[in-house]
Amino acid sequence: MKSFKSLLKQLHDATPTKFRYPLDVAAASMQDTLQNWRMPAYYVRASLHDGHSEGTILYLGERPQYKSWIYNFFGRNIEPNYIGNFSLPQIIRGNNPALMADIILCPINPLTLPLFVRCGWKIIPLHVLSRIDLTKPLDVLASSRDAKNELRIIRKSDYRFQELRSEEALKEFYYEMLKPTVMQRHSENPFLSDIESYMQLYKTKGFLLAAYLGSEWVGANLLHTSKHGTLVSANVGWRGASDELMKKRVVSALLYELIKRASEYGFHTLDLGSSNPFASDGPLNYKLKWGANIELPEIGYVDRHLLGIKAFIAVHFNFSSTSARLMLQNTPLFEKNEANLRVIGWNSVMPSTLQRQIDNGIPWINLAETHHMELPT
């Protein structure tokens, strides 16, 4: 049996990608569907940003990103209530009284996605990608008013930079800069891999771009190379998560230097990583002011492993509810619309940093104008 499995693996690996890819996607989707045929459901009810209305979120399955949804819609962390397990047909049909809420979140894969679309659910990426096109001139990438204001502050601080590659440097960065930054700046949903994971990446294809003020090492960006001329910004941190360093724009200083060096080294793309799918997300809008473009996550191979089939969730909005409309007004979302990306909101105010994305072809959709349900006044 072992030799037969080994033979199947050899045949699989020898199959050209264009034939192997659809088979792998189908097999992975089927496995995910079977594993999630019944899912636990959790219910959250809390006051909204206006301080008067209450809203409800029901989410299915276990996704760490759900914490970000709760935080963005309610402005704080709230412990959800477990209400039971439900089957996929029960969830899709939407006629179970226990599964009623202003917003419902459910994991999907390429196999189950069309079922949810036919039932009127929105398909939302768990994250969006931010990438800078390094073929564009530096003065074009940093042409926004916000970026120019950042540069004025940076130049007053007189930063200098150095590339570091020792294991000791990575350990100092991890414990003295990255860990404090993650715990303080992402307190609503902190996530930090163990240092061994960073060390493995660092040893094979990574390095640190370190920022100094005088002789003091104050911050760094952990970078690694990727295929097809892409440099990836994996993590950024600064010493002790200092507010004073934030005021001196240490992150902007590192990013501006990174853009310059990546272009000089011949990279054509700088990958700034993923961000929450909320149009008002602070880290995302920070990347946009430096010329980043927003892209959908993709299904693809990394070291011959297929990744990305769990990169989306289905979201159902009860638009007959005033609370649901208010929640979407305060937190417009990036939506997968067939193979493209668009932003959906309900009479929402568009962040100024998104204007270039809109000009470049990402539609801004006001569902208050396009929704055809007869809503209560």
C-alpha positions as CSV (number, residue, x, y, z in Angstrom):
1,M,0.0,0.0,0.0
2,K,2.8,2.4,0.9
3,S,4.6,1.8,-2.5
4,F,1.3,2.3,-4.3
5,K,0.8,5.7,-2.5
6,S,4.3,6.6,-3.4
7,L,3.7,5.8,-7.0
8,L,0.5,7.9,-7.1
9,K,2.5,10.8,-5.6
10,Q,5.1,10.5,-8.3
11,L,2.5,10.4,-11.0
12,H,0.8,13.5,-9.4
13,D,4.1,15.4,-9.2
14,A,4.9,14.5,-12.8
15,T,1.6,15.8,-14.2
16,P,1.8,19.2,-15.9
17,T,0.5,22.0,-13.7
18,K,-2.3,23.0,-16.1
19,F,-3.8,19.5,-15.7
20,R,-2.9,19.0,-12.0
21,Y,-4.3,22.4,-10.9
22,P,-8.0,21.8,-11.5
23,L,-7.8,18.3,-10.1
24,D,-6.0,19.6,-6.9
25,V,-8.5,22.4,-6.5
26,A,-11.5,20.0,-6.8
27,A,-10.0,17.4,-4.5
28,A,-9.1,20.0,-1.8
29,S,-12.5,21.7,-2.1
30,M,-14.3,18.3,-1.7
31,Q,-12.2,17.5,1.4
32,D,-12.9,20.9,2.9
33,T,-16.6,20.6,2.2
34,L,-16.8,17.2,3.9
35,Q,-14.8,18.5,6.9
36,N,-17.1,21.5,7.2
37,W,-20.4,19.7,6.5
38,R,-21.4,20.5,10.0
39,M,-20.0,23.7,11.6
40,P,-20.2,25.3,15.0
41,A,-22.1,28.6,15.1
42,Y,-21.4,31.6,17.4
43,Y,-23.6,34.6,18.0
44,V,-22.6,38.1,19.0
45,R,-24.9,41.0,19.9
46,A,-23.7,44.4,21.0
47,S,-24.2,48.2,20.6
48,L,-22.9,49.8,17.4
49,H,-20.6,52.8,16.8
50,D,-23.5,55.2,17.1
51,G,-24.0,54.2,20.7
52,H,-27.8,53.8,20.2
53,S,-28.4,50.8,17.9
54,E,-27.6,47.2,18.5
55,G,-26.3,44.8,15.9
56,T,-25.9,41.0,15.6
57,I,-23.2,38.9,13.9
58,L,-23.4,35.1,13.5
59,Y,-20.4,33.3,12.4
60,L,-19.8,29.7,11.5
61,G,-16.7,27.6,11.8
62,E,-13.3,28.6,13.3
63,R,-11.5,31.5,11.6
64,P,-9.0,33.7,13.5
65,Q,-10.0,36.6,11.2
66,Y,-13.5,36.7,12.7
67,K,-12.1,38.6,15.6
68,S,-11.2,41.5,13.3
69,W,-14.8,41.5,12.0
70,I,-16.2,41.8,15.5
71,Y,-13.8,44.5,16.4
72,N,-14.5,46.5,13.2
73,F,-18.3,46.3,13.5
74,F,-18.5,46.9,17.2
75,G,-15.3,48.8,18.0
76,R,-14.2,46.3,20.7
77,N,-13.6,42.6,21.4
78,I,-16.7,40.7,22.5
79,E,-16.9,37.0,23.5
80,P,-19.3,35.2,21.3
81,N,-21.9,32.7,22.4
82,Y,-21.9,29.2,21.0
83,I,-25.4,28.2,19.8
84,G,-24.9,24.7,18.3
85,N,-23.7,22.9,15.2
86,F,-25.5,23.3,11.8
87,S,-25.2,21.5,8.5
88,L,-24.2,23.2,5.2
89,P,-27.7,22.7,3.7
90,Q,-29.3,24.3,6.8
91,I,-26.9,27.3,6.5
92,I,-27.4,27.9,2.8
93,R,-31.2,27.6,2.9
94,G,-31.3,30.3,5.6
95,N,-34.7,29.3,7.0
96,N,-33.6,28.2,10.4
97,P,-34.7,30.7,13.1
98,A,-31.5,30.0,15.1
99,L,-29.4,31.2,12.1
100,M,-30.9,34.7,11.9
101,A,-28.6,37.8,12.4
102,D,-27.9,41.1,10.8
103,I,-24.7,39.7,9.3
104,I,-23.8,36.0,8.9
105,L,-20.2,34.8,8.1
106,C,-19.5,31.3,6.7
107,P,-16.4,29.6,5.3
108,I,-16.5,28.6,1.7
109,N,-14.3,27.0,-1.0
110,P,-14.4,26.9,-4.8
111,L,-16.9,24.1,-4.7
112,T,-19.4,25.7,-2.4
113,L,-18.9,29.3,-3.5
114,P,-21.5,29.1,-6.4
115,L,-24.2,27.7,-4.0
116,F,-23.9,30.8,-1.7
117,V,-23.8,33.2,-4.7
118,R,-27.1,31.8,-6.0
119,C,-28.7,32.4,-2.6
120,G,-27.6,36.0,-2.5
121,W,-24.6,35.9,-0.3
122,K,-21.6,38.2,-0.8
123,I,-18.2,36.7,-1.3
124,I,-15.6,38.5,0.8
125,P,-11.9,37.8,0.9
126,L,-10.5,37.1,4.4
127,H,-7.7,39.5,3.4
128,V,-6.6,41.6,0.4
129,L,-3.1,41.8,-1.0
130,S,-1.1,45.1,-1.3
131,R,1.6,45.3,-3.9
132,I,3.7,48.2,-5.2
133,D,4.7,48.3,-8.8
134,L,8.4,49.2,-8.7
135,T,8.5,50.0,-12.5
136,K,6.8,53.3,-11.6
137,P,9.1,56.2,-10.6
138,L,9.7,56.8,-6.9
139,D,8.3,60.3,-7.1
140,V,5.0,58.9,-8.6
141,L,4.7,56.3,-5.9
142,A,5.2,58.9,-3.2
143,S,3.1,61.6,-4.8
144,S,0.2,61.6,-2.4
145,R,-0.2,64.5,0.0
146,D,0.0,62.1,2.9
147,A,3.2,60.5,1.7
148,K,4.8,63.9,1.1
149,N,3.9,64.9,4.7
150,E,5.5,61.7,6.0
151,L,8.7,62.5,4.0
152,R,9.0,65.9,5.5
153,I,9.0,64.4,9.0
154,I,11.4,61.6,8.0
155,R,14.0,64.0,6.7
156,K,14.1,65.9,10.0
157,S,15.0,62.7,11.9
158,D,18.1,61.8,9.7
159,Y,17.6,58.1,9.6
160,R,20.3,55.8,8.3
161,F,19.9,52.2,7.2
162,Q,21.8,48.9,7.1
163,E,21.0,45.4,6.0
164,L,21.5,42.7,8.7
165,R,21.7,39.0,8.2
166,S,23.0,37.4,11.5
167,E,20.8,35.2,13.7
168,E,21.6,37.4,16.6
169,A,20.1,40.4,14.8
170,L,16.9,38.4,14.0
171,K,16.5,37.4,17.7
172,E,16.9,41.0,18.8
173,F,14.4,42.2,16.2
174,Y,11.9,39.5,17.2
175,Y,11.9,40.0,20.9
176,E,12.7,43.7,21.2
177,M,10.8,45.1,18.2
178,L,8.4,42.7,16.4
179,K,6.8,41.1,19.4
180,P,6.1,44.4,21.3
181,T,4.7,46.0,18.1
182,V,2.3,43.1,17.3
183,M,1.0,42.9,20.9
184,Q,0.5,46.7,21.2
185,R,-0.7,47.6,17.7
186,H,-2.9,44.6,17.1
187,S,-4.2,44.0,20.5
188,E,-7.7,43.2,19.2
189,N,-6.3,40.2,17.2
190,P,-2.6,39.6,17.8
191,F,-0.9,36.9,15.8
192,L,2.8,36.1,15.9
193,S,4.5,33.0,14.6
194,D,7.2,31.4,16.8
195,I,10.8,32.5,16.2
196,E,11.7,29.2,14.7
197,S,9.4,29.9,11.7
198,Y,11.0,33.3,11.2
199,M,14.5,31.8,11.5
200,Q,13.8,29.2,8.8
201,L,12.7,31.9,6.4
202,Y,15.5,34.2,7.4
203,K,18.2,31.6,6.8
204,T,17.0,30.6,3.4
205,K,16.0,33.8,1.7
206,G,15.5,36.6,4.2
207,F,17.3,39.6,5.7
208,L,16.5,42.7,7.8
209,L,16.5,46.3,6.7
210,A,17.4,48.1,9.9
211,A,16.8,51.8,10.7
212,Y,19.1,53.7,13.0
213,L,18.9,57.0,14.7
214,G,22.5,57.9,15.5
215,S,24.0,54.7,16.8
216,E,20.8,53.2,18.1
217,W,19.0,50.5,16.1
218,V,15.4,51.6,16.4
219,G,13.4,49.5,13.9
220,A,13.5,47.0,11.1
221,N,11.6,45.4,8.3
222,L,11.9,41.6,7.8
223,L,12.2,40.9,4.1
224,H,12.4,37.8,1.9
225,T,12.7,37.2,-1.8
226,S,10.0,35.5,-3.8
227,K,9.7,34.2,-7.3
228,H,9.2,36.3,-10.4
229,G,11.1,39.4,-9.2
230,T,9.1,40.0,-6.1
231,L,10.4,41.2,-2.8
232,V,8.2,40.5,0.2
233,S,7.8,42.7,3.3
234,A,7.1,40.0,5.9
235,N,7.0,42.0,9.1
236,V,7.9,45.4,10.5
237,G,8.6,46.3,14.1
238,W,10.2,49.1,16.2
239,R,11.9,49.1,19.5
240,G,9.5,48.6,22.4
241,A,6.6,49.7,20.2
242,S,7.6,53.2,21.1
243,D,5.0,56.0,20.5
244,E,7.9,58.4,20.1
245,L,9.3,56.4,17.2
246,M,5.9,56.3,15.6
247,K,5.8,60.1,15.8
248,K,9.2,60.1,14.1
249,R,7.7,58.0,11.3
250,V,10.0,55.0,11.7
251,V,7.7,52.8,9.6
252,S,7.5,55.3,6.8
253,A,11.3,55.8,6.9
254,L,11.8,52.0,6.5
255,L,9.2,51.7,3.7
256,Y,10.5,54.6,1.7
257,E,14.1,53.2,1.9
258,L,12.7,49.8,1.1
259,I,11.0,51.0,-2.1
260,K,14.3,52.7,-3.2
261,R,16.4,49.7,-2.5
262,A,14.0,47.1,-4.0
263,S,13.9,49.1,-7.2
264,E,17.7,49.5,-7.3
265,Y,18.1,45.8,-6.8
266,G,16.0,45.0,-9.9
267,F,12.8,43.8,-8.2
268,H,9.6,44.8,-10.2
269,T,7.1,44.2,-7.3
270,L,7.2,44.9,-3.6
271,D,4.7,42.8,-1.8
272,L,3.5,44.5,1.4
273,G,1.5,41.5,2.6
274,S,-2.2,41.1,3.4
275,S,-4.7,43.5,5.1
276,N,-8.2,43.2,6.5
277,P,-10.9,43.4,3.8
278,F,-12.3,46.7,5.2
279,A,-12.0,49.8,3.1
280,S,-11.5,51.9,6.2
281,D,-8.7,49.6,7.6
282,G,-5.8,51.8,8.9
283,P,-2.9,49.6,7.9
284,L,-4.4,49.1,4.4
285,N,-4.9,52.8,3.8
286,Y,-1.3,53.4,5.1
287,K,0.0,51.2,2.3
288,L,-2.2,52.8,-0.3
289,K,-0.8,56.3,0.3
290,W,2.6,54.9,-0.8
291,G,1.3,53.8,-4.1
292,A,0.3,50.2,-3.3
293,N,-2.4,48.5,-5.4
294,I,-5.1,46.2,-3.9
295,E,-5.5,42.7,-5.3
296,L,-7.6,39.6,-4.5
297,P,-5.9,36.6,-2.9
298,E,-5.1,33.8,-5.3
299,I,-5.3,30.0,-5.3
300,G,-1.8,28.7,-6.3
301,Y,1.1,26.6,-5.4
302,V,3.8,27.4,-2.9
303,D,6.5,24.8,-2.8
304,R,4.1,22.4,-4.7
305,H,1.5,22.8,-2.0
306,L,-1.9,24.2,-3.1
307,L,-2.9,27.3,-1.0
308,G,-5.7,29.7,-1.1
309,I,-8.9,27.6,-1.4
310,K,-9.9,28.9,2.1
311,A,-9.2,32.6,1.4
312,F,-12.8,33.7,1.1
313,I,-16.0,33.6,3.2
314,A,-19.6,34.0,2.2
315,V,-21.4,36.9,4.0
316,H,-25.1,37.4,4.2
317,F,-26.5,40.8,5.0
318,N,-30.1,41.2,6.2
319,F,-30.7,44.5,4.4
320,S,-34.3,44.7,5.8
321,S,-32.5,45.5,9.1
322,T,-31.5,49.0,9.9
323,S,-28.6,47.7,12.0
324,A,-27.2,45.7,9.1
325,R,-27.3,48.7,6.8
326,L,-25.6,50.9,9.5
327,M,-22.9,48.3,10.0
328,L,-22.1,48.3,6.3
329,Q,-22.2,52.0,6.2
330,N,-19.6,52.3,8.9
331,T,-17.4,49.4,7.5
332,P,-17.5,49.1,3.7
333,L,-16.0,45.9,2.5
334,F,-13.9,44.6,-0.5
335,E,-16.0,42.1,-2.4
336,K,-15.0,39.4,-4.9
337,N,-17.2,40.1,-7.9
338,E,-16.6,37.1,-10.2
339,A,-12.8,37.4,-10.9
340,N,-12.6,41.1,-10.0
341,L,-12.6,43.2,-6.8
342,R,-15.0,45.9,-5.8
343,V,-16.0,47.9,-2.7
344,I,-19.5,47.6,-1.3
345,G,-21.0,50.0,1.3
346,W,-24.3,51.5,2.3
347,N,-24.1,55.3,1.9
348,S,-20.5,55.0,3.1
349,V,-17.8,57.7,3.0
350,M,-14.9,56.7,0.8
351,P,-11.4,57.1,2.3
352,S,-9.4,59.5,0.2
353,T,-6.6,57.0,-0.2
354,L,-8.9,54.7,-2.1
355,Q,-9.5,57.3,-4.9
356,R,-6.6,56.0,-7.0
357,Q,-7.9,52.5,-6.8
358,I,-11.3,53.6,-7.9
359,D,-9.6,55.5,-10.8
360,N,-7.8,52.4,-11.7
361,G,-10.9,50.3,-12.1
362,I,-12.0,49.0,-8.7
363,P,-15.7,50.0,-8.5
364,W,-17.2,51.7,-5.4
365,I,-20.7,50.4,-5.1
366,N,-23.3,52.1,-2.9
367,L,-25.8,49.2,-2.2
368,A,-28.3,51.8,-1.0
369,E,-28.6,52.8,-4.7
370,T,-28.4,49.4,-6.3
371,H,-30.3,47.2,-3.8
372,H,-33.8,46.5,-5.1
373,M,-35.4,45.1,-1.9
374,E,-38.3,47.1,-0.6
375,L,-36.8,48.3,2.7
376,P,-38.7,49.6,5.7
377,T,-38.4,53.4,6.2
